[in-house]
Amino acid sequence: MKKENPDKELEELIQAIFDENDASYGYRRIYLALRNKGYKVNHKKVQRIMRKLGLMVK
């Protein structure tokens, strides 16, 4: 069974923040950017999603 991805919106938002900042934001800064935008998300979840998407700081 294939389930719909519940974190799709969050993944797109993390990818946008990462691309917007020239790949210089790690999970800590992205976590804070999300919090500033009003999203309540755990830093570990941000870290897992970034690892899944292959986003690494230069």
PQR file of N, CA, C, O and H, with PARSE charges and radii, in Angstrom:
ATOM      1  N   MET A   1       0.825  -1.184   0.000 -0.4000 1.5000
ATOM      2  CA  MET A   1       0.000   0.000   0.000 -0.0000 2.0000
ATOM      3  C   MET A   1       0.868   1.245   0.000  0.5500 1.7000
ATOM      4  O   MET A   1       1.820   1.372   0.770 -0.5500 1.4000
ATOM      5  N   LYS A   2       0.512   2.141  -0.874 -0.4000 1.5000
ATOM      6  CA  LYS A   2       1.243   3.403  -0.908 -0.0000 2.0000
ATOM      7  C   LYS A   2       0.422   4.464  -0.206  0.5500 1.7000
ATOM      8  O   LYS A   2      -0.753   4.671  -0.508 -0.5500 1.4000
ATOM      9  H   LYS A   2      -0.261   2.038  -1.499  0.4000 1.0000
ATOM     10  N   LYS A   3       1.062   5.126   0.730 -0.4000 1.5000
ATOM     11  CA  LYS A   3       0.399   6.187   1.474 -0.0000 2.0000
ATOM     12  C   LYS A   3       0.811   7.539   0.883  0.5500 1.7000
ATOM     13  O   LYS A   3       1.902   7.696   0.335 -0.5500 1.4000
ATOM     14  H   LYS A   3       2.016   4.958   0.975  0.4000 1.0000
ATOM     15  N   GLU A   4      -0.073   8.480   1.010 -0.4000 1.5000
ATOM     16  CA  GLU A   4       0.231   9.833   0.584 -0.0000 2.0000
ATOM     17  C   GLU A   4       1.221  10.439   1.574  0.5500 1.7000
ATOM     18  O   GLU A   4       1.135  10.197   2.778 -0.5500 1.4000
ATOM     19  H   GLU A   4      -0.960   8.352   1.456  0.4000 1.0000
ATOM     20  N   ASN A   5       2.150  11.217   1.062 -0.4000 1.5000
ATOM     21  CA  ASN A   5       3.178  11.816   1.905 -0.0000 2.0000
ATOM     22  C   ASN A   5       2.575  12.964   2.733  0.5500 1.7000
ATOM     23  O   ASN A   5       2.187  13.986   2.167 -0.5500 1.4000
ATOM     24  H   ASN A   5       2.220  11.414   0.084  0.4000 1.0000
ATOM     25  N   PRO A   6       2.494  12.809   4.062 -0.5600 1.5000
ATOM     26  CA  PRO A   6       1.901  13.870   4.892  0.2800 2.0000
ATOM     27  C   PRO A   6       2.800  15.093   5.040  0.5500 1.7000
ATOM     28  O   PRO A   6       2.332  16.156   5.447 -0.5500 1.4000
ATOM     29  N   ASP A   7       4.083  14.955   4.715 -0.4000 1.5000
ATOM     30  CA  ASP A   7       5.039  16.053   4.887 -0.0000 2.0000
ATOM     31  C   ASP A   7       5.396  16.735   3.574  0.5500 1.7000
ATOM     32  O   ASP A   7       6.406  17.434   3.497 -0.5500 1.4000
ATOM     33  H   ASP A   7       4.463  14.091   4.385  0.4000 1.0000
ATOM     34  N   LYS A   8       4.590  16.543   2.548 -0.4000 1.5000
ATOM     35  CA  LYS A   8       4.903  17.092   1.230 -0.0000 2.0000
ATOM     36  C   LYS A   8       5.040  18.613   1.262  0.5500 1.7000
ATOM     37  O   LYS A   8       5.988  19.162   0.700 -0.5500 1.4000
ATOM     38  H   LYS A   8       3.769  15.975   2.610  0.4000 1.0000
ATOM     39  N   GLU A   9       4.106  19.290   1.913 -0.4000 1.5000
ATOM     40  CA  GLU A   9       4.152  20.749   1.994 -0.0000 2.0000
ATOM     41  C   GLU A   9       5.406  21.213   2.737  0.5500 1.7000
ATOM     42  O   GLU A   9       6.066  22.166   2.325 -0.5500 1.4000
ATOM     43  H   GLU A   9       3.336  18.844   2.370  0.4000 1.0000
ATOM     44  N   LEU A  10       5.719  20.532   3.824 -0.4000 1.5000
ATOM     45  CA  LEU A  10       6.897  20.885   4.615 -0.0000 2.0000
ATOM     46  C   LEU A  10       8.182  20.644   3.815  0.5500 1.7000
ATOM     47  O   LEU A  10       9.116  21.443   3.882 -0.5500 1.4000
ATOM     48  H   LEU A  10       5.182  19.758   4.158  0.4000 1.0000
ATOM     49  N   GLU A  11       8.228  19.553   3.066 -0.4000 1.5000
ATOM     50  CA  GLU A  11       9.397  19.268   2.233 -0.0000 2.0000
ATOM     51  C   GLU A  11       9.603  20.359   1.189  0.5500 1.7000
ATOM     52  O   GLU A  11      10.732  20.793   0.961 -0.5500 1.4000
ATOM     53  H   GLU A  11       7.469  18.904   3.011  0.4000 1.0000
ATOM     54  N   GLU A  12       8.528  20.802   0.559 -0.4000 1.5000
ATOM     55  CA  GLU A  12       8.633  21.861  -0.445 -0.0000 2.0000
ATOM     56  C   GLU A  12       9.088  23.165   0.183  0.5500 1.7000
ATOM     57  O   GLU A  12       9.879  23.900  -0.408 -0.5500 1.4000
ATOM     58  H   GLU A  12       7.611  20.449   0.745  0.4000 1.0000
ATOM     59  N   LEU A  13       8.597  23.453   1.369 -0.4000 1.5000
ATOM     60  CA  LEU A  13       8.978  24.678   2.066 -0.0000 2.0000
ATOM     61  C   LEU A  13      10.449  24.647   2.477  0.5500 1.7000
ATOM     62  O   LEU A  13      11.157  25.643   2.332 -0.5500 1.4000
ATOM     63  H   LEU A  13       7.954  22.856   1.849  0.4000 1.0000
ATOM     64  N   ILE A  14      10.902  23.514   2.986 -0.4000 1.5000
ATOM     65  CA  ILE A  14      12.311  23.365   3.371 -0.0000 2.0000
ATOM     66  C   ILE A  14      13.201  23.511   2.143  0.5500 1.7000
ATOM     67  O   ILE A  14      14.237  24.172   2.201 -0.5500 1.4000
ATOM     68  H   ILE A  14      10.327  22.705   3.103  0.4000 1.0000
ATOM     69  N   GLN A  15      12.801  22.895   1.031 -0.4000 1.5000
ATOM     70  CA  GLN A  15      13.579  22.990  -0.214 -0.0000 2.0000
ATOM     71  C   GLN A  15      13.648  24.445  -0.682  0.5500 1.7000
ATOM     72  O   GLN A  15      14.701  24.899  -1.131 -0.5500 1.4000
ATOM     73  H   GLN A  15      11.959  22.358   0.984  0.4000 1.0000
ATOM     74  N   ALA A  16      12.543  25.174  -0.582 -0.4000 1.5000
ATOM     75  CA  ALA A  16      12.516  26.574  -1.008 -0.0000 2.0000
ATOM     76  C   ALA A  16      13.428  27.438  -0.140  0.5500 1.7000
ATOM     77  O   ALA A  16      14.169  28.274  -0.658 -0.5500 1.4000
ATOM     78  H   ALA A  16      11.688  24.805  -0.217  0.4000 1.0000
ATOM     79  N   ILE A  17      13.378  27.243   1.168 -0.4000 1.5000
ATOM     80  CA  ILE A  17      14.243  28.010   2.080 -0.0000 2.0000
ATOM     81  C   ILE A  17      15.704  27.692   1.800  0.5500 1.7000
ATOM     82  O   ILE A  17      16.546  28.590   1.796 -0.5500 1.4000
ATOM     83  H   ILE A  17      12.776  26.564   1.589  0.4000 1.0000
ATOM     84  N   PHE A  18      16.009  26.425   1.566 -0.4000 1.5000
ATOM     85  CA  PHE A  18      17.378  25.995   1.299 -0.0000 2.0000
ATOM     86  C   PHE A  18      17.896  26.633   0.010  0.5500 1.7000
ATOM     87  O   PHE A  18      19.014  27.146  -0.025 -0.5500 1.4000
ATOM     88  H   PHE A  18      15.326  25.696   1.569  0.4000 1.0000
ATOM     89  N   ASP A  19      17.082  26.601  -1.050 -0.4000 1.5000
ATOM     90  CA  ASP A  19      17.494  27.172  -2.336 -0.0000 2.0000
ATOM     91  C   ASP A  19      17.589  28.691  -2.271  0.5500 1.7000
ATOM     92  O   ASP A  19      18.464  29.289  -2.897 -0.5500 1.4000
ATOM     93  H   ASP A  19      16.173  26.184  -1.022  0.4000 1.0000
ATOM     94  N   GLU A  20      16.701  29.307  -1.523 -0.4000 1.5000
ATOM     95  CA  GLU A  20      16.662  30.758  -1.389 -0.0000 2.0000
ATOM     96  C   GLU A  20      17.935  31.302  -0.747  0.5500 1.7000
ATOM     97  O   GLU A  20      18.336  32.433  -1.020 -0.5500 1.4000
ATOM     98  H   GLU A  20      15.990  28.821  -1.014  0.4000 1.0000
ATOM     99  N   ASN A  21      18.562  30.507   0.095 -0.4000 1.5000
ATOM    100  CA  ASN A  21      19.734  30.966   0.841 -0.0000 2.0000
ATOM    101  C   ASN A  21      21.034  30.361   0.346  0.5500 1.7000
ATOM    102  O   ASN A  21      21.977  30.189   1.118 -0.5500 1.4000
ATOM    103  H   ASN A  21      18.236  29.588   0.317  0.4000 1.0000
ATOM    104  N   ASP A  22      21.088  30.041  -0.929 -0.4000 1.5000
ATOM    105  CA  ASP A  22      22.308  29.551  -1.588 -0.0000 2.0000
ATOM    106  C   ASP A  22      22.936  28.351  -0.886  0.5500 1.7000
ATOM    107  O   ASP A  22      24.159  28.237  -0.813 -0.5500 1.4000
ATOM    108  H   ASP A  22      20.322  30.181  -1.556  0.4000 1.0000
ATOM    109  N   ALA A  23      22.108  27.475  -0.379 -0.4000 1.5000
ATOM    110  CA  ALA A  23      22.545  26.226   0.256 -0.0000 2.0000
ATOM    111  C   ALA A  23      23.500  26.472   1.420  0.5500 1.7000
ATOM    112  O   ALA A  23      24.380  25.655   1.690 -0.5500 1.4000
ATOM    113  H   ALA A  23      21.114  27.568  -0.438  0.4000 1.0000
ATOM    114  N   SER A  24      23.324  27.596   2.105 -0.4000 1.5000
ATOM    115  CA  SER A  24      24.190  27.878   3.250 -0.0000 2.0000
ATOM    116  C   SER A  24      23.459  27.687   4.577  0.5500 1.7000
ATOM    117  O   SER A  24      24.032  27.927   5.640 -0.5500 1.4000
ATOM    118  H   SER A  24      22.609  28.260   1.886  0.4000 1.0000
ATOM    119  N   TYR A  25      22.210  27.261   4.521 -0.4000 1.5000
ATOM    120  CA  TYR A  25      21.433  27.033   5.730 -0.0000 2.0000
ATOM    121  C   TYR A  25      21.416  25.553   6.069  0.5500 1.7000
ATOM    122  O   TYR A  25      21.072  24.716   5.235 -0.5500 1.4000
ATOM    123  H   TYR A  25      21.745  27.067   3.657  0.4000 1.0000
ATOM    124  N   GLY A  26      21.786  25.243   7.287 -0.4000 1.5000
ATOM    125  CA  GLY A  26      21.682  23.884   7.778 -0.0000 2.0000
ATOM    126  C   GLY A  26      20.321  23.680   8.420  0.5500 1.7000
ATOM    127  O   GLY A  26      19.453  24.549   8.344 -0.5500 1.4000
ATOM    128  H   GLY A  26      22.065  25.923   7.965  0.4000 1.0000
ATOM    129  N   TYR A  27      20.138  22.532   9.051 -0.4000 1.5000
ATOM    130  CA  TYR A  27      18.824  22.239   9.619 -0.0000 2.0000
ATOM    131  C   TYR A  27      18.463  23.187  10.759  0.5500 1.7000
ATOM    132  O   TYR A  27      17.283  23.468  10.972 -0.5500 1.4000
ATOM    133  H   TYR A  27      20.843  21.826   9.114  0.4000 1.0000
ATOM    134  N   ARG A  28      19.447  23.681  11.490 -0.4000 1.5000
ATOM    135  CA  ARG A  28      19.149  24.585  12.603 -0.0000 2.0000
ATOM    136  C   ARG A  28      18.566  25.914  12.108  0.5500 1.7000
ATOM    137  O   ARG A  28      17.577  26.407  12.652 -0.5500 1.4000
ATOM    138  H   ARG A  28      20.405  23.453  11.317  0.4000 1.0000
ATOM    139  N   ARG A  29      19.185  26.484  11.077 -0.4000 1.5000
ATOM    140  CA  ARG A  29      18.698  27.757  10.544 -0.0000 2.0000
ATOM    141  C   ARG A  29      17.362  27.585   9.840  0.5500 1.7000
ATOM    142  O   ARG A  29      16.494  28.454   9.931 -0.5500 1.4000
ATOM    143  H   ARG A  29      19.988  26.084  10.635  0.4000 1.0000
ATOM    144  N   ILE A  30      17.192  26.474   9.141 -0.4000 1.5000
ATOM    145  CA  ILE A  30      15.920  26.222   8.471 -0.0000 2.0000
ATOM    146  C   ILE A  30      14.827  26.025   9.515  0.5500 1.7000
ATOM    147  O   ILE A  30      13.710  26.510   9.339 -0.5500 1.4000
ATOM    148  H   ILE A  30      17.896  25.768   9.068  0.4000 1.0000
ATOM    149  N   TYR A  31      15.133  25.326  10.585 -0.4000 1.5000
ATOM    150  CA  TYR A  31      14.181  25.150  11.689 -0.0000 2.0000
ATOM    151  C   TYR A  31      13.739  26.513  12.224  0.5500 1.7000
ATOM    152  O   TYR A  31      12.548  26.738  12.438 -0.5500 1.4000
ATOM    153  H   TYR A  31      16.041  24.931  10.728  0.4000 1.0000
ATOM    154  N   LEU A  32      14.686  27.416  12.440 -0.4000 1.5000
ATOM    155  CA  LEU A  32      14.357  28.743  12.956 -0.0000 2.0000
ATOM    156  C   LEU A  32      13.566  29.560  11.940  0.5500 1.7000
ATOM    157  O   LEU A  32      12.671  30.317  12.317 -0.5500 1.4000
ATOM    158  H   LEU A  32      15.654  27.234  12.267  0.4000 1.0000
ATOM    159  N   ALA A  33      13.885  29.415  10.665 -0.4000 1.5000
ATOM    160  CA  ALA A  33      13.143  30.125   9.625 -0.0000 2.0000
ATOM    161  C   ALA A  33      11.695  29.646   9.585  0.5500 1.7000
ATOM    162  O   ALA A  33      10.774  30.446   9.417 -0.5500 1.4000
ATOM    163  H   ALA A  33      14.613  28.801  10.358  0.4000 1.0000
ATOM    164  N   LEU A  34      11.500  28.345   9.740 -0.4000 1.5000
ATOM    165  CA  LEU A  34      10.144  27.797   9.775 -0.0000 2.0000
ATOM    166  C   LEU A  34       9.380  28.307  10.989  0.5500 1.7000
ATOM    167  O   LEU A  34       8.203  28.651  10.887 -0.5500 1.4000
ATOM    168  H   LEU A  34      12.247  27.695   9.876  0.4000 1.0000
ATOM    169  N   ARG A  35      10.050  28.357  12.137 -0.4000 1.5000
ATOM    170  CA  ARG A  35       9.407  28.856  13.358 -0.0000 2.0000
ATOM    171  C   ARG A  35       9.013  30.324  13.188  0.5500 1.7000
ATOM    172  O   ARG A  35       7.947  30.739  13.642 -0.5500 1.4000
ATOM    173  H   ARG A  35      11.007  28.079  12.219  0.4000 1.0000
ATOM    174  N   ASN A  36       9.881  31.117  12.528 -0.4000 1.5000
ATOM    175  CA  ASN A  36       9.580  32.530  12.297 -0.0000 2.0000
ATOM    176  C   ASN A  36       8.396  32.706  11.360  0.5500 1.7000
ATOM    177  O   ASN A  36       7.689  33.712  11.432 -0.5500 1.4000
ATOM    178  H   ASN A  36      10.748  30.780  12.159  0.4000 1.0000
ATOM    179  N   LYS A  37       8.174  31.731  10.477 -0.4000 1.5000
ATOM    180  CA  LYS A  37       7.032  31.792   9.565 -0.0000 2.0000
ATOM    181  C   LYS A  37       5.758  31.252  10.206  0.5500 1.7000
ATOM    182  O   LYS A  37       4.693  31.285   9.589 -0.5500 1.4000
ATOM    183  H   LYS A  37       8.748  30.914  10.418  0.4000 1.0000
ATOM    184  N   GLY A  38       5.858  30.759  11.426 -0.4000 1.5000
ATOM    185  CA  GLY A  38       4.676  30.318  12.152 -0.0000 2.0000
ATOM    186  C   GLY A  38       4.431  28.823  12.127  0.5500 1.7000
ATOM    187  O   GLY A  38       3.387  28.373  12.598 -0.5500 1.4000
ATOM    188  H   GLY A  38       6.723  30.731  11.926  0.4000 1.0000
ATOM    189  N   TYR A  39       5.352  28.041  11.597 -0.4000 1.5000
ATOM    190  CA  TYR A  39       5.196  26.588  11.569 -0.0000 2.0000
ATOM    191  C   TYR A  39       5.748  26.003  12.860  0.5500 1.7000
ATOM    192  O   TYR A  39       6.845  26.357  13.290 -0.5500 1.4000
ATOM    193  H   TYR A  39       6.200  28.407  11.214  0.4000 1.0000
ATOM    194  N   LYS A  40       4.991  25.117  13.470 -0.4000 1.5000
ATOM    195  CA  LYS A  40       5.475  24.427  14.659 -0.0000 2.0000
ATOM    196  C   LYS A  40       5.966  23.063  14.219  0.5500 1.7000
ATOM    197  O   LYS A  40       5.176  22.170  13.911 -0.5500 1.4000
ATOM    198  H   LYS A  40       4.099  24.830  13.121  0.4000 1.0000
ATOM    199  N   VAL A  41       7.275  22.916  14.195 -0.4000 1.5000
ATOM    200  CA  VAL A  41       7.877  21.681  13.732 -0.0000 2.0000
ATOM    201  C   VAL A  41       9.104  21.388  14.589  0.5500 1.7000
ATOM    202  O   VAL A  41       9.787  22.305  15.047 -0.5500 1.4000
ATOM    203  H   VAL A  41       7.916  23.641  14.446  0.4000 1.0000
ATOM    204  N   ASN A  42       9.372  20.119  14.798 -0.4000 1.5000
ATOM    205  CA  ASN A  42      10.501  19.694  15.610 -0.0000 2.0000
ATOM    206  C   ASN A  42      11.779  19.748  14.782  0.5500 1.7000
ATOM    207  O   ASN A  42      11.758  19.449  13.587 -0.5500 1.4000
ATOM    208  H   ASN A  42       8.817  19.375  14.426  0.4000 1.0000
ATOM    209  N   HIS A  43      12.889  20.127  15.408 -0.4000 1.5000
ATOM    210  CA  HIS A  43      14.152  20.223  14.681 -0.0000 2.0000
ATOM    211  C   HIS A  43      14.610  18.871  14.139  0.5500 1.7000
ATOM    212  O   HIS A  43      15.277  18.801  13.106 -0.5500 1.4000
ATOM    213  H   HIS A  43      12.906  20.370  16.378  0.4000 1.0000
ATOM    214  N   LYS A  44      14.248  17.801  14.842 -0.4000 1.5000
ATOM    215  CA  LYS A  44      14.630  16.465  14.370 -0.0000 2.0000
ATOM    216  C   LYS A  44      13.902  16.099  13.080  0.5500 1.7000
ATOM    217  O   LYS A  44      14.456  15.423  12.213 -0.5500 1.4000
ATOM    218  H   LYS A  44      13.707  17.858  15.681  0.4000 1.0000
ATOM    219  N   LYS A  45      12.670  16.549  12.964 -0.4000 1.5000
ATOM    220  CA  LYS A  45      11.897  16.299  11.745 -0.0000 2.0000
ATOM    221  C   LYS A  45      12.511  17.054  10.572  0.5500 1.7000
ATOM    222  O   LYS A  45      12.608  16.518   9.468 -0.5500 1.4000
ATOM    223  H   LYS A  45      12.220  17.099  13.668  0.4000 1.0000
ATOM    224  N   VAL A  46      12.925  18.298  10.810 -0.4000 1.5000
ATOM    225  CA  VAL A  46      13.584  19.088   9.772 -0.0000 2.0000
ATOM    226  C   VAL A  46      14.861  18.384   9.338  0.5500 1.7000
ATOM    227  O   VAL A  46      15.156  18.303   8.146 -0.5500 1.4000
ATOM    228  H   VAL A  46      12.846  18.733  11.707  0.4000 1.0000
ATOM    229  N   GLN A  47      15.605  17.885  10.286 -0.4000 1.5000
ATOM    230  CA  GLN A  47      16.855  17.192   9.990 -0.0000 2.0000
ATOM    231  C   GLN A  47      16.591  15.925   9.173  0.5500 1.7000
ATOM    232  O   GLN A  47      17.314  15.652   8.214 -0.5500 1.4000
ATOM    233  H   GLN A  47      15.366  17.952  11.255  0.4000 1.0000
ATOM    234  N   ARG A  48      15.571  15.150   9.536 -0.4000 1.5000
ATOM    235  CA  ARG A  48      15.227  13.931   8.795 -0.0000 2.0000
ATOM    236  C   ARG A  48      14.815  14.240   7.367  0.5500 1.7000
ATOM    237  O   ARG A  48      15.227  13.551   6.434 -0.5500 1.4000
ATOM    238  H   ARG A  48      14.983  15.371  10.314  0.4000 1.0000
ATOM    239  N   ILE A  49      14.000  15.276   7.194 -0.4000 1.5000
ATOM    240  CA  ILE A  49      13.538  15.641   5.852 -0.0000 2.0000
ATOM    241  C   ILE A  49      14.699  16.116   4.999  0.5500 1.7000
ATOM    242  O   ILE A  49      14.784  15.771   3.821 -0.5500 1.4000
ATOM    243  H   ILE A  49      13.665  15.836   7.952  0.4000 1.0000
ATOM    244  N   MET A  50      15.586  16.898   5.576 -0.4000 1.5000
ATOM    245  CA  MET A  50      16.749  17.373   4.818 -0.0000 2.0000
ATOM    246  C   MET A  50      17.634  16.205   4.398  0.5500 1.7000
ATOM    247  O   MET A  50      18.157  16.190   3.284 -0.5500 1.4000
ATOM    248  H   MET A  50      15.516  17.178   6.534  0.4000 1.0000
ATOM    249  N   ARG A  51      17.802  15.244   5.268 -0.4000 1.5000
ATOM    250  CA  ARG A  51      18.602  14.067   4.933 -0.0000 2.0000
ATOM    251  C   ARG A  51      17.926  13.288   3.794  0.5500 1.7000
ATOM    252  O   ARG A  51      18.588  12.814   2.871 -0.5500 1.4000
ATOM    253  H   ARG A  51      17.377  15.255   6.173  0.4000 1.0000
ATOM    254  N   LYS A  52      16.602  13.170   3.879 -0.4000 1.5000
ATOM    255  CA  LYS A  52      15.836  12.461   2.854 -0.0000 2.0000
ATOM    256  C   LYS A  52      15.960  13.134   1.495  0.5500 1.7000
ATOM    257  O   LYS A  52      16.078  12.462   0.470 -0.5500 1.4000
ATOM    258  H   LYS A  52      16.064  13.555   4.629  0.4000 1.0000
ATOM    259  N   LEU A  53      15.932  14.471   1.490 -0.4000 1.5000
ATOM    260  CA  LEU A  53      16.009  15.233   0.246 -0.0000 2.0000
ATOM    261  C   LEU A  53      17.448  15.413  -0.242  0.5500 1.7000
ATOM    262  O   LEU A  53      17.671  15.897  -1.351 -0.5500 1.4000
ATOM    263  H   LEU A  53      15.836  15.017   2.323  0.4000 1.0000
ATOM    264  N   GLY A  54      18.412  15.029   0.571 -0.4000 1.5000
ATOM    265  CA  GLY A  54      19.822  15.139   0.179 -0.0000 2.0000
ATOM    266  C   GLY A  54      20.346  16.561   0.248  0.5500 1.7000
ATOM    267  O   GLY A  54      21.246  16.924  -0.509 -0.5500 1.4000
ATOM    268  H   GLY A  54      18.231  14.636   1.473  0.4000 1.0000
ATOM    269  N   LEU A  55      19.800  17.373   1.142 -0.4000 1.5000
ATOM    270  CA  LEU A  55      20.233  18.757   1.284 -0.0000 2.0000
ATOM    271  C   LEU A  55      21.373  18.842   2.282  0.5500 1.7000
ATOM    272  O   LEU A  55      21.218  18.512   3.457 -0.5500 1.4000
ATOM    273  H   LEU A  55      19.069  17.078   1.757  0.4000 1.0000
ATOM    274  N   MET A  56      22.509  19.287   1.799 -0.4000 1.5000
ATOM    275  CA  MET A  56      23.693  19.398   2.642 -0.0000 2.0000
ATOM    276  C   MET A  56      24.262  20.808   2.524  0.5500 1.7000
ATOM    277  O   MET A  56      24.198  21.421   1.459 -0.5500 1.4000
ATOM    278  H   MET A  56      22.635  19.555   0.844  0.4000 1.0000
ATOM    279  N   VAL A  57      24.811  21.313   3.606 -0.4000 1.5000
ATOM    280  CA  VAL A  57      25.443  22.625   3.615 -0.0000 2.0000
ATOM    281  C   VAL A  57      26.796  22.497   2.926  0.5500 1.7000
ATOM    282  O   VAL A  57      27.507  21.507   3.100 -0.5500 1.4000
ATOM    283  H   VAL A  57      24.863  20.815   4.472  0.4000 1.0000
ATOM    284  N   LYS A  58      27.134  23.510   2.145 -0.4000 1.5000
ATOM    285  CA  LYS A  58      28.433  23.506   1.432 -0.0000 2.0000
ATOM    286  C   LYS A  58      29.575  23.679   2.405  0.5500 1.7000
ATOM    287  O   LYS A  58      30.736  23.701   1.997 -0.5500 1.4000
ATOM    288  H   LYS A  58      26.556  24.314   2.004  0.4000 1.0000
TER
END
